[in-house]
Amino acid sequence: MNKETEARKLYLMQLSTVDVPLPDGRTKAMVLPCYLIEMHDHMRILVDTGIAEDAPVLPGSPKAENKKNVLEHLDSLGLGPDDIDIVVCTHFDIDHAGYHDAFIGAEYIVQREHYEIAKHGHERFEATRKHWNYPELKYRTIRGDHEVLPGVTLLATGGHVPGHQSVMVDLPWTGKVLLAIDAVMFASQFVPDRKPGPMDVDPGLTVASTRKLIDIAERENVALTVFGHDGEQWKGLRKCAEFYE
C-alpha cells in the first residue's frame, strides 16, 4: 500500500443537535454530521456536506442547537472549499447534501443508482436539487463497493434510499472506522434483526445492509462504528477540531 495516499486523520464534524420527541414523552438526541478525511499526501475527502441554511423547516419541527455548518468547521481548521479534493455523496437527503455547491473544484463520487434516480426527479431529493445538481459540479458514478484511495472504501448499503453508501476509513493508529451514515442511524439498530425506520424506503434491503455492515465490522476487526445520527454516541466521540488518526 502506498503510504503517501493512506488515510491519516478523520474529523467528525457535528453540524447541529436536535432533541426529537418520542410518543412516550421522552426525547431522542440526534446529531447532524459530516466528516473530513485527510490523506498522508494531504489530499482531503469530505463525506457529505450537511444541511443548508435555506432548508425548509416543517411546522412543529424541533429546534436545532449547537449549529456550525461545514464551511465554519473547515475554517476552524484553516481550510476552505478549495482545499477539498473529493466529496463522497452518501445520498442526497436534505441533511446530507446542502452545501455541495460550495465545493466546485472537487470531484463528487456517488452510487450510479442513486444519482440516476435523483436526476430523474425523485421527489425526496428535490429539496436539495439546486445544491447537488449545481451545473459546475463534476460527478463520478460508481457501482457497489469501491476503494476511493488506499484506506478509504465506499460500501453500497441501499435501503434507507436507493444507492445509499457507507464509508470505511483505515487509520494508522485507531485502525478501521466504519461510518455507517444512514444505513444505521443509531447503535440500537446495529443488530441482525433490526426494525427499519420510517425514512427507510426499502425495509428488506435496509436489514440486509445492516447485516452486511455487521459482518464487515466483525470480519475486519473494526475499531469504531460511527452511527449516522446517534446523539448519545456522539457525546463520547472526538469531535472536530479533535480527530482520530
C-alpha positions as CSV (number, residue, x, y, z in Angstrom):
1,M,0.0,0.0,0.0
2,N,1.3,3.5,-0.9
3,K,1.9,5.4,2.4
4,E,1.6,8.7,0.5
5,T,-2.1,8.0,-0.1
6,E,-3.2,6.3,3.0
7,A,-5.7,7.8,5.3
8,R,-4.1,9.9,8.1
9,K,-6.8,11.7,10.0
10,L,-10.5,11.6,10.4
11,Y,-12.5,14.6,11.7
12,L,-16.1,14.1,12.9
13,M,-18.0,17.4,12.3
14,Q,-21.1,17.9,14.4
15,L,-23.2,20.3,12.5
16,S,-26.1,20.5,14.9
17,T,-28.0,18.6,17.6
18,V,-31.8,18.0,17.9
19,D,-33.9,16.5,20.6
20,V,-36.6,14.6,18.9
21,P,-39.8,14.0,20.9
22,L,-40.9,10.3,21.2
23,P,-44.5,9.1,21.6
24,D,-44.0,8.2,25.2
25,G,-43.0,11.7,26.1
26,R,-39.2,11.1,26.2
27,T,-36.8,12.6,23.6
28,K,-34.1,11.1,21.5
29,A,-30.9,13.0,21.0
30,M,-29.9,13.3,17.3
31,V,-26.9,14.8,15.7
32,L,-26.5,16.0,12.1
33,P,-22.9,15.3,11.0
34,C,-20.4,15.2,8.1
35,Y,-16.8,14.0,8.0
36,L,-13.4,15.0,6.8
37,I,-10.7,12.5,5.9
38,E,-7.1,13.8,5.4
39,M,-4.7,11.6,3.5
40,H,-0.9,11.3,4.0
41,D,-0.3,13.2,0.8
42,H,-2.7,15.9,2.2
43,M,-5.5,15.1,-0.2
44,R,-8.8,15.8,1.6
45,I,-12.0,13.9,1.3
46,L,-15.3,15.3,2.6
47,V,-18.1,12.9,3.3
48,D,-21.4,14.7,2.8
49,T,-21.9,18.5,3.3
50,G,-24.7,18.7,5.8
51,I,-27.9,20.7,5.8
52,A,-28.2,24.1,4.1
53,E,-29.3,27.3,5.7
54,D,-32.2,27.5,3.2
55,A,-33.5,24.0,4.0
56,P,-37.3,24.1,4.6
57,V,-38.4,23.6,8.2
58,L,-41.7,21.7,8.8
59,P,-44.1,23.2,11.3
60,G,-43.6,21.7,14.7
61,S,-40.0,20.5,14.0
62,P,-37.7,20.5,17.0
63,K,-35.2,23.4,17.1
64,A,-31.6,22.6,16.1
65,E,-29.0,23.6,18.6
66,N,-25.2,23.9,18.6
67,K,-25.2,24.8,14.9
68,K,-22.0,25.0,13.0
69,N,-22.0,24.4,9.2
70,V,-19.4,22.5,7.2
71,L,-17.8,25.7,6.0
72,E,-17.4,27.0,9.5
73,H,-15.9,23.7,10.6
74,L,-13.4,23.8,7.8
75,D,-12.5,27.4,8.6
76,S,-11.7,26.4,12.2
77,L,-9.1,24.0,10.7
78,G,-7.6,26.7,8.4
79,L,-9.3,25.2,5.3
80,G,-11.7,26.4,2.7
81,P,-13.7,24.9,-0.2
82,D,-10.7,24.9,-2.5
83,D,-8.8,22.5,-0.1
84,I,-11.3,19.7,-0.7
85,D,-10.3,17.3,-3.4
86,I,-13.2,14.7,-3.2
87,V,-16.7,14.9,-1.9
88,V,-18.2,11.5,-1.1
89,C,-22.0,11.7,-1.6
90,T,-23.6,9.1,0.7
91,H,-27.0,10.3,-0.6
92,F,-28.9,13.5,-1.4
93,D,-31.2,13.7,1.6
94,I,-31.7,17.3,2.8
95,D,-29.3,16.9,5.8
96,H,-26.5,15.5,3.7
97,A,-26.2,17.5,0.5
98,G,-26.9,21.1,1.5
99,Y,-23.5,22.6,0.7
100,H,-22.5,20.5,-2.3
101,D,-22.5,23.6,-4.5
102,A,-19.7,25.2,-2.3
103,F,-17.1,22.7,-3.5
104,I,-17.0,23.3,-7.2
105,G,-13.3,22.3,-7.5
106,A,-13.8,18.8,-6.0
107,E,-14.7,15.5,-7.7
108,Y,-18.0,14.1,-6.4
109,I,-18.4,10.3,-6.0
110,V,-21.9,8.8,-5.8
111,Q,-23.5,5.5,-6.5
112,R,-24.8,5.4,-10.0
113,E,-28.2,4.1,-9.0
114,H,-28.7,7.0,-6.6
115,Y,-27.6,9.6,-9.0
116,E,-29.8,8.4,-11.8
117,I,-32.9,8.2,-9.5
118,A,-32.3,11.7,-8.2
119,K,-31.6,13.2,-11.7
120,H,-34.8,11.7,-13.0
121,G,-36.8,13.7,-10.4
122,H,-37.3,11.6,-7.3
123,E,-39.4,13.8,-5.0
124,R,-37.3,13.0,-1.9
125,F,-34.2,14.7,-3.3
126,E,-35.9,17.8,-4.8
127,A,-35.4,19.9,-1.7
128,T,-31.6,19.9,-2.3
129,R,-31.5,19.7,-6.1
130,K,-30.2,23.2,-6.5
131,H,-27.2,22.2,-4.3
132,W,-26.3,18.8,-5.6
133,N,-27.3,19.5,-9.2
134,Y,-25.3,22.7,-9.5
135,P,-24.1,22.9,-13.1
136,E,-20.3,23.2,-12.3
137,L,-20.1,20.0,-10.1
138,K,-18.2,17.1,-11.5
139,Y,-19.6,13.7,-10.7
140,R,-18.1,10.2,-10.9
141,T,-20.6,7.5,-10.5
142,I,-19.7,4.0,-9.2
143,R,-21.5,0.7,-8.8
144,G,-21.2,-1.2,-5.5
145,D,-18.2,-1.3,-3.1
146,H,-15.3,0.9,-4.2
147,E,-11.9,1.9,-2.9
148,V,-11.6,5.6,-3.4
149,L,-7.9,5.7,-2.3
150,P,-5.9,3.3,-0.1
151,G,-7.6,3.3,3.3
152,V,-10.9,4.8,2.1
153,T,-13.6,2.3,0.9
154,L,-17.2,3.1,0.0
155,L,-19.7,0.4,0.8
156,A,-23.0,0.0,-1.0
157,T,-25.7,0.0,1.7
158,G,-29.0,0.7,0.0
159,G,-32.3,0.5,1.8
160,H,-32.6,3.9,3.5
161,V,-32.7,5.2,0.0
162,P,-31.7,3.5,-3.3
163,G,-27.9,3.7,-3.8
164,H,-27.0,4.8,-0.3
165,Q,-23.4,4.3,0.7
166,S,-21.4,4.0,3.9
167,V,-17.6,4.6,4.3
168,M,-14.8,2.6,5.8
169,V,-11.6,4.5,6.9
170,D,-8.4,2.7,7.8
171,L,-6.3,4.8,10.1
172,P,-2.7,4.2,11.2
173,W,-3.3,4.2,15.0
174,T,-7.0,3.9,15.5
175,G,-7.5,1.1,13.0
176,K,-10.6,0.8,10.9
177,V,-13.5,3.2,11.5
178,L,-16.9,2.4,9.9
179,L,-19.1,5.4,9.1
180,A,-22.5,3.8,8.8
181,I,-24.2,7.0,7.8
182,D,-28.0,6.5,7.5
183,A,-27.7,2.7,6.8
184,V,-27.7,2.5,10.6
185,M,-28.6,5.7,12.4
186,F,-28.5,4.5,16.0
187,A,-26.4,1.9,17.9
188,S,-29.6,0.2,18.9
189,Q,-30.3,-0.6,15.3
190,F,-26.9,-2.4,14.8
191,V,-28.4,-5.9,15.2
192,P,-29.3,-8.5,12.6
193,D,-33.0,-8.4,13.3
194,R,-33.3,-4.6,13.4
195,K,-36.5,-2.8,12.6
196,P,-36.3,-0.3,9.7
197,G,-37.2,3.3,10.5
198,P,-39.9,5.4,8.9
199,M,-37.5,7.1,6.5
200,D,-36.1,3.7,5.2
201,V,-37.7,3.2,1.8
202,D,-36.8,-0.5,1.4
203,P,-37.2,-2.3,4.7
204,G,-35.8,-5.6,3.4
205,L,-32.7,-4.0,1.9
206,T,-32.2,-1.9,5.0
207,V,-32.0,-5.0,7.1
208,A,-29.6,-6.7,4.5
209,S,-27.4,-3.6,4.5
210,T,-27.2,-3.6,8.3
211,R,-26.2,-7.3,8.3
212,K,-23.6,-6.5,5.7
213,L,-22.1,-3.9,7.9
214,I,-22.2,-6.1,11.0
215,D,-20.4,-8.8,9.0
216,I,-17.8,-6.3,7.8
217,A,-17.3,-4.9,11.3
218,E,-16.6,-8.4,12.7
219,R,-14.5,-9.7,9.8
220,E,-12.4,-6.5,9.5
221,N,-12.0,-6.0,13.3
222,V,-13.4,-2.6,13.1
223,A,-12.3,-0.4,16.0
224,L,-15.1,2.1,15.9
225,T,-18.5,2.2,14.2
226,V,-20.0,5.7,14.0
227,F,-23.8,5.7,13.6
228,G,-25.3,8.3,11.4
229,H,-27.5,10.3,13.9
230,D,-26.9,8.8,17.3
231,G,-26.7,11.8,19.6
232,E,-25.9,9.7,22.7
233,Q,-23.0,8.0,20.9
234,W,-21.6,11.4,19.7
235,K,-21.4,12.7,23.2
236,G,-18.5,10.3,23.7
237,L,-16.7,10.8,20.4
238,R,-13.8,13.0,19.4
239,K,-15.3,15.9,17.5
240,C,-13.7,18.5,15.3
241,A,-11.1,20.1,15.9
242,E,-10.1,16.9,17.6
243,F,-9.6,13.9,15.3
244,Y,-8.9,10.2,15.0
245,E,-5.6,9.1,13.5
